[in-house]
Amino acid sequence: MSTADPRPRLLLVGGGTGLVGRAVVREFGADYQIRSLHRSASPAESQAGVDWWPADIATYTEWDRALADVDVVLNVAWYRWGKSKLFAGLHAGLERMLDAARRSNIRRFLHISVPDAPAELEDTLPYLTYKRQFDRALGESGLSYAILRPTMLFGPGDRLLSVMLRLMHRYPVFPMFGSGHYHVSPIAVPDLARALHLAAARDARGTQDLGGPQRYEYRVLTDRMFQALHKRPRYWSFSDRGSVRLARLVQSLGSSLLYAYEVDWLLSDRLGLPPYEQLDRPLARVESFLDQEAENLRGGRPRVDITRFASY
Ligand SMILES: NC(=O)c1ccc[n+]([C@@H]2O[C@H](COP(=O)([O-])OP(=O)(O)OC[C@H]3O[C@@H](n4cnc5c(N)ncnc54)[C@H](OP(=O)(O)O)[C@@H]3O)[C@@H](O)[C@H]2O)c1
């Protein structure tokens, strides 16, 4: 990228290859130069003109250099699952980055976190305890910051609704966790990226929760997913405890399909967040995404090429 490029520079910590990172590259690409710092090379990033700096945040030591000439930092890095040590390493690296950010001239620091979870998970799950530590450190850093806490995200290549749809397509029954009367309000990944883009231009400090346009009973949404597949809903019902046990079993077999903490969180009825109202366009509804994904599955078409920052 030429030094004469007048666009401000975004440091994308965690890079543009994950679910949120891909949407961020698409959303910010026109009016930011993007420096992306993460571990694995991505042809899609280089095609999009992103400047990739190979780095593992847990061990990276050159934060002053990475932050030079940066206007906005945006952190998307986190793991979905892992031992405490894994989260501790990533968290320590992020704290080193935060120290360097305080010495730098950055204008804005954006970070993605997650909504409230049941107290036991908040207190014991490394995924959450280290995330909350970093959220607090950022809040106390003195930097101009925004923490966005989206609920369940949907978009090409997501690991929840797309995966559920594939399972419903493939198998005759789908597990129903507990009563199914708890709520979810999925939000589209491009809408989260848009909210981040708008937050980058603002000065307000604080934390915001983001829900999608519609709050569904979980079971109403799964019924709608069956409908998208032109199938009659058929469930294999589990009690709350049985659901968590099932997830634990799947997890113990080494699968990343579902984690027990995700089922606990779902059952706790904390994921039906109200709609995010500060976007400059209507929030995307989940139905059109489900219908398109279902049509691809029914037509036997290959899944959307997620490496191309696809929209829908
Ligand atoms: N997905 C959801 O439904 C959801 C909902 C609410 C909040 N969130 C939050 O949104 C954020 C992004 O989630 P996501 O679903 O986009 O995650 P993702 O698809 O797993 O992407 C995370 C990215 O972080 C990078 N990364 C991980 N560990 C790293 C390390 N040690 N060093 C450098 N880079 C590292 C990975 O790139 P490399 O492998 O190339 O390093 C990966 O592309 C996370 O904070 C997550 O908790 C997600």
The ligand as an SDF file (V2000), in Angstrom:
LIG
                    3D

 48 52  0  0  0  0  0  0  0  0999 V2000
  -19.5660  -16.2280   15.9440 N   0  0  0  0  0  0  0  0  0  0  0  0
  -20.5030  -15.7500   16.7710 C   0  0  0  0  0  0  0  0  0  0  0  0
  -21.7070  -16.1340   16.7090 O   0  0  0  0  0  0  0  0  0  0  0  0
  -20.1270  -14.6980   17.7780 C   0  0  0  0  0  0  0  0  0  0  0  0
  -21.1460  -14.1420   18.5890 C   0  0  0  0  0  0  0  0  0  0  0  0
  -20.8030  -13.1630   19.5040 C   0  0  0  0  0  0  0  0  0  0  0  0
  -19.5000  -12.7190   19.6230 C   0  0  0  0  0  0  0  0  0  0  0  0
  -18.5240  -13.2830   18.8470 N   0  0  0  0  0  0  0  0  0  0  0  0
  -17.1530  -12.7850   19.0210 C   0  0  0  0  0  0  0  0  0  0  0  0
  -16.7210  -12.2020   17.7950 O   0  0  0  0  0  0  0  0  0  0  0  0
  -15.3070  -12.3590   17.6630 C   0  0  0  0  0  0  0  0  0  0  0  0
  -14.9850  -12.9810   16.3070 C   0  0  0  0  0  0  0  0  0  0  0  0
  -15.6650  -14.2260   16.2460 O   0  0  0  0  0  0  0  0  0  0  0  0
  -15.6080  -15.1270   14.9460 P   0  0  0  0  0  0  0  0  0  0  0  0
  -16.7980  -16.0250   15.0100 O   0  0  0  0  0  0  0  0  0  0  0  0
  -15.3610  -14.2820   13.7370 O   0  0  0  0  0  0  0  0  0  0  0  0
  -14.3130  -15.9910   15.2700 O   0  0  0  0  0  0  0  0  0  0  0  0
  -13.4260  -16.8590   14.2450 P   0  0  0  0  0  0  0  0  0  0  0  0
  -14.1930  -17.1060   12.9880 O   0  0  0  0  0  0  0  0  0  0  0  0
  -12.9190  -18.0080   15.0260 O   0  0  0  0  0  0  0  0  0  0  0  0
  -12.2300  -15.8620   13.9170 O   0  0  0  0  0  0  0  0  0  0  0  0
  -11.3010  -15.4890   14.9120 C   0  0  0  0  0  0  0  0  0  0  0  0
  -10.0110  -15.1010   14.2160 C   0  0  0  0  0  0  0  0  0  0  0  0
   -9.0460  -14.8120   15.2360 O   0  0  0  0  0  0  0  0  0  0  0  0
   -7.7760  -15.2110   14.7630 C   0  0  0  0  0  0  0  0  0  0  0  0
   -7.0000  -15.6600   15.9120 N   0  0  0  0  0  0  0  0  0  0  0  0
   -7.3800  -16.5440   16.8630 C   0  0  0  0  0  0  0  0  0  0  0  0
   -6.3820  -16.7440   17.7260 N   0  0  0  0  0  0  0  0  0  0  0  0
   -5.3450  -15.9700   17.3220 C   0  0  0  0  0  0  0  0  0  0  0  0
   -4.0350  -15.7600   17.7920 C   0  0  0  0  0  0  0  0  0  0  0  0
   -3.5470  -16.3890   18.8770 N   0  0  0  0  0  0  0  0  0  0  0  0
   -3.2380  -14.9050   17.1170 N   0  0  0  0  0  0  0  0  0  0  0  0
   -3.6910  -14.2650   16.0210 C   0  0  0  0  0  0  0  0  0  0  0  0
   -4.9340  -14.4080   15.5340 N   0  0  0  0  0  0  0  0  0  0  0  0
   -5.7530  -15.2760   16.1690 C   0  0  0  0  0  0  0  0  0  0  0  0
   -8.0040  -16.3730   13.8010 C   0  0  0  0  0  0  0  0  0  0  0  0
   -7.1530  -16.2130   12.6590 O   0  0  0  0  0  0  0  0  0  0  0  0
   -5.8620  -17.1830   12.4580 P   0  0  0  0  0  0  0  0  0  0  0  0
   -6.3350  -18.5690   12.7410 O   0  0  0  0  0  0  0  0  0  0  0  0
   -5.3910  -16.9380   11.0540 O   0  0  0  0  0  0  0  0  0  0  0  0
   -4.8530  -16.6970   13.4560 O   0  0  0  0  0  0  0  0  0  0  0  0
   -9.4610  -16.2350   13.3750 C   0  0  0  0  0  0  0  0  0  0  0  0
   -9.6290  -15.9270   12.0190 O   0  0  0  0  0  0  0  0  0  0  0  0
  -14.8540  -13.2040   18.8650 C   0  0  0  0  0  0  0  0  0  0  0  0
  -14.3900  -12.3450   19.8820 O   0  0  0  0  0  0  0  0  0  0  0  0
  -16.1360  -13.8870   19.3110 C   0  0  0  0  0  0  0  0  0  0  0  0
  -16.1110  -14.2100   20.6790 O   0  0  0  0  0  0  0  0  0  0  0  0
  -18.8120  -14.2450   17.9130 C   0  0  0  0  0  0  0  0  0  0  0  0
  1  2  1  0
  2  3  2  0
  2  4  1  0
  4  5  1  0
  4 48  2  0
  5  6  2  0
  6  7  1  0
  7  8  2  0
  8  9  1  0
  8 48  1  0
  9 10  1  0
  9 46  1  0
 10 11  1  0
 11 12  1  0
 11 44  1  0
 12 13  1  0
 13 14  1  0
 14 15  2  0
 14 16  1  0
 14 17  1  0
 17 18  1  0
 18 19  2  0
 18 20  1  0
 18 21  1  0
 21 22  1  0
 22 23  1  0
 23 24  1  0
 23 42  1  0
 24 25  1  0
 25 26  1  0
 25 36  1  0
 26 27  1  0
 26 35  1  0
 27 28  2  0
 28 29  1  0
 29 30  1  0
 29 35  2  0
 30 31  1  0
 30 32  2  0
 32 33  1  0
 33 34  2  0
 34 35  1  0
 36 37  1  0
 36 42  1  0
 37 38  1  0
 38 39  2  0
 38 40  1  0
 38 41  1  0
 42 43  1  0
 44 45  1  0
 44 46  1  0
 46 47  1  0
M  CHG  2   8   1  16  -1
M  END
$$$$
